[in-house]
Amino acid sequence: MKRFVKAALLLGALGAAFLLGQSTSNFYKCWTPENDALAAAPRHHKVLFENDEVRVLEVTVPPGVREPLHAHRYPSVLYYISAAHLKEYSPGEPVVDRGQKDDGGVIFLPVGPPHQMENLENSKPLRAIRVELKKAR
């Protein structure tokens, strides 16, 4: 039953992300090939699957680590396998405490500015699956 609920949540979030992503006007505004998550923060982002529609990344940020500055080209859905208390840093913006997320939680992420995530946990890594929606414009 838990798997069914998680799958339903993920599918619902993907659908919402697709619809919300349709109006993304700054699709390429902050992204460059050099600051793409795979190029700028390869120790924290690994491709699990990619085709013309989606790119699925495994995201890992060890306890006490702040990942390198990077950007994401597409709107996406993030599924927390192992959530953590996070702070987000973006150049020219105030630091944002993203708080503690729940394991198994799912969120939608629009295209945004380059950022760094810092895992404030002492012993728990952040582990997540990020589904980037390539055709959401």
C-alpha positions in Angstrom: 0.0 0.0 0.0 2.9 2.4 0.8 4.4 1.8 -2.6 1.1 2.5 -4.3 0.7 5.8 -2.4 4.3 6.9 -3.2 3.8 6.0 -6.8 0.6 7.9 -7.0 2.2 10.9 -5.3 5.1 10.8 -7.7 2.9 10.5 -10.8 0.7 13.3 -9.5 3.7 15.5 -8.9 5.1 14.7 -12.4 1.8 15.7 -13.9 1.7 19.0 -11.9 5.3 19.7 -12.8 4.6 19.2 -16.5 1.6 21.6 -16.4 3.4 24.2 -14.3 6.5 23.9 -16.4 4.5 24.8 -19.5 4.8 28.5 -18.5 8.4 28.6 -17.7 9.7 31.7 -19.4 13.3 31.6 -18.1 14.0 28.1 -19.3 17.6 28.7 -20.2 18.2 32.0 -18.4 20.5 30.8 -15.6 21.8 27.5 -17.0 25.0 27.1 -19.0 26.8 23.8 -20.0 29.5 24.7 -17.5 27.2 25.1 -14.5 25.0 22.2 -15.3 24.7 19.9 -12.2 26.6 17.1 -13.9 29.5 19.3 -14.9 29.7 21.6 -11.9 28.8 19.1 -9.1 29.5 15.6 -10.5 30.2 14.1 -7.1 26.7 15.0 -6.1 24.7 14.2 -9.3 24.6 10.9 -11.2 22.5 10.1 -14.3 20.3 7.1 -13.7 18.3 7.4 -16.9 18.0 9.9 -19.8 16.0 10.1 -23.0 14.3 13.0 -25.0 11.6 13.5 -22.4 13.4 13.2 -19.0 16.7 13.1 -17.2 16.7 11.2 -13.9 19.4 12.1 -11.5 20.5 10.5 -8.2 21.4 13.4 -5.9 23.7 12.8 -2.9 25.0 15.4 -0.3 26.9 13.9 2.6 26.4 15.2 6.1 28.0 18.6 6.7 28.8 19.1 3.0 28.0 22.1 0.8 27.8 21.1 -2.8 29.5 23.2 -5.6 27.5 26.0 -7.3 25.4 24.6 -10.1 22.2 25.0 -12.0 19.4 22.8 -13.4 18.2 23.4 -17.0 14.7 21.9 -16.5 11.8 22.0 -14.1 11.8 18.9 -12.0 10.3 16.7 -9.4 12.4 15.7 -6.4 11.7 12.5 -4.4 13.6 12.3 -1.0 14.9 8.8 -0.3 16.8 10.1 2.7 15.9 13.7 3.5 18.0 16.1 5.5 18.0 19.6 7.0 19.2 21.9 4.1 20.3 25.4 3.5 20.3 26.9 0.0 22.8 29.4 -1.2 22.3 31.4 -4.5 24.6 34.3 -5.6 23.1 37.7 -4.8 20.2 36.1 -2.7 19.8 35.7 1.0 20.6 32.3 2.4 17.4 30.2 2.7 16.9 27.6 5.4 14.9 24.9 3.6 14.3 23.1 6.9 14.0 19.4 7.6 12.2 17.4 4.9 10.6 14.0 5.4 11.9 10.8 3.9 9.6 9.8 1.1 8.5 13.4 0.4 8.0 14.7 -3.1 8.3 18.4 -4.2 8.2 20.3 -7.5 11.1 22.5 -8.4 10.8 25.1 -11.2 13.8 26.4 -13.1 15.8 28.6 -10.8 19.1 30.4 -10.4 22.4 28.6 -9.7 22.5 27.3 -6.2 24.4 25.3 -3.6 22.7 23.0 -1.1 24.3 22.4 2.3 23.4 19.4 4.4 23.2 20.5 8.0 22.9 17.0 9.4 25.7 15.4 11.5 25.2 11.9 10.3 22.4 11.6 7.7 23.2 12.1 4.0 20.7 13.6 1.6 19.7 11.1 -1.0 17.1 12.0 -3.6 15.9 11.2 -7.1 15.5 14.2 -9.3 13.3 13.8 -12.4 14.0 16.7 -14.8 11.3 17.3 -17.3 13.0 18.2 -20.6 9.9 19.1 -22.6 8.2 21.2 -20.0 8.3 24.7 -21.5 
